[in-house]
Amino acid sequence: MGKTWMEAIVEREAQLGTDTVARMAKIFVGDSKAQVNTIGAALARNELATARSAARDLTNNAGSLGFIRLEEAARDCERDCAKGDIEKAVATHKSLLALVEICVFLLRGRYKLS
């Protein structure tokens, strides 16, 4: 079984320092919601290249904090867009919405972010 979300954050803090991870978390909170919203809007307009690009950005942001489940889901969305499978990408996007909310909630609580 993989690490919990909190274990991933604690590991990043040990590697990079709490202050650095707190700064990364602040960026993640702002960027991840924008990225997941961009994915949804692009999919609604059938703009797979735009959705794919935003999914790639989300993949990288999630990975930087060790959020493996979110990273994998974003990578799946990117892959779905690359294949032109909009139905699967839309379904994956729904998972991304929930996963981003969980990550943001966790980070806001740990680092007292607004």
C-alpha positions, 0 to 999 in steps of 0.5 A: 500500500502507498503512502497516505497524503499526510505521510507524503507531506511529512516526507517532503518536509524532511527532504526540503524543509517545512518552509519550502513545502509550505511555499509549495503548498500555497502555490499548489492550492492556487494553481491546482484549482485553476488547472482542474477548472481549465481541464473541465472547461476545455473538455466542455469545448472539446479542446483536448490539447488545452485539457491535456496541457492543464492535466500535465501541469496538474500531474507535475504539481501533484508529484512535487508534493508527493500526492501520488493518487492525484498525480496518477489521475492527472496523468490518466486524464492527460493520456485520455486526452492524447488518445482523443477519448473525451468520454474517459477524460470527462470521467477522469476529470470528475475524480480530479475534482474530488482529489484536488479538493482533498489535497487543498483541504489537507494543505490548508489545514496543515499550513493555515492557508486561506 
